[in-house]
């Protein structure tokens, strides 16, 4: 669901384990957050945007738009 965030983490070579440590959660929780099953908290958004990935805007990283082909 959060493909831009996932791609930014991959581009910066930040592992899910390292990202989980920054957020103070488990790797499973990070996977749940990235898939949209668990919401991000405001402190997690701030840590992501300002501490970890300041070169990206929060609207880009946390964009949930998904485009599907029409049936």
VMD Tcl script that draws the C-alpha trace (Angstrom):
set ca {
  {0.00 0.00 0.00}
  {2.80 2.44 0.82}
  {4.85 1.69 -2.28}
  {6.65 5.05 -2.32}
  {7.81 4.58 1.26}
  {8.89 1.02 0.58}
  {10.83 2.12 -2.52}
  {12.49 5.02 -0.68}
  {13.66 2.66 2.06}
  {15.03 0.25 -0.55}
  {16.77 3.07 -2.46}
  {18.46 4.23 0.74}
  {19.37 0.60 1.59}
  {17.42 0.77 4.86}
  {16.38 -2.70 5.93}
  {13.03 -3.49 7.51}
  {14.94 -4.40 10.68}
  {16.63 -0.99 10.76}
  {13.36 0.81 10.00}
  {11.62 -1.15 12.76}
  {14.35 -0.08 15.19}
  {13.83 3.59 14.28}
  {10.10 3.26 14.85}
  {10.54 1.18 18.00}
  {8.40 -1.69 16.69}
  {8.93 -5.21 15.38}
  {9.66 -6.08 11.76}
  {6.22 -7.73 11.56}
  {4.62 -4.47 12.67}
  {6.52 -2.60 9.96}
  {5.23 -5.07 7.38}
  {1.69 -4.58 8.69}
  {2.08 -0.80 8.50}
  {3.46 -0.89 4.95}
  {0.61 -3.13 3.83}
  {-1.98 -0.85 5.43}
  {-3.13 -3.36 8.05}
  {-1.85 -1.22 10.93}
  {-1.90 2.60 10.84}
  {1.21 4.72 11.25}
  {1.22 6.97 14.30}
  {2.13 10.64 14.02}
  {5.48 10.10 15.84}
  {6.29 7.31 13.35}
  {5.49 9.58 10.40}
  {7.69 12.31 11.91}
  {10.59 9.90 12.55}
  {10.31 8.61 9.00}
  {10.09 12.01 7.33}
  {12.42 14.11 9.44}
  {14.96 11.67 10.85}
  {15.22 8.95 8.23}
  {14.10 10.26 4.84}
  {14.15 14.08 4.97}
  {14.75 14.36 1.22}
  {11.21 13.07 0.53}
  {7.95 14.85 1.30}
  {5.52 13.19 3.68}
  {2.78 13.36 1.06}
  {4.97 11.35 -1.31}
  {6.04 8.75 1.25}
  {2.60 8.20 2.75}
  {0.56 8.35 -0.46}
  {-1.90 5.46 -0.39}
  {-3.21 5.85 -3.91}
  {-3.18 2.62 -5.84}
  {-4.04 2.41 -9.46}
  {-5.75 -0.64 -10.82}
  {-6.53 -1.52 -14.39}
  {-10.22 -1.34 -15.18}
  {-11.86 -4.77 -15.42}
}
mol new
graphics top color blue
foreach p $ca { graphics top sphere $p radius 0.5 }
foreach p [lrange $ca 0 end-1] q [lrange $ca 1 end] { graphics top cylinder $p $q radius 0.2 }
display resetview
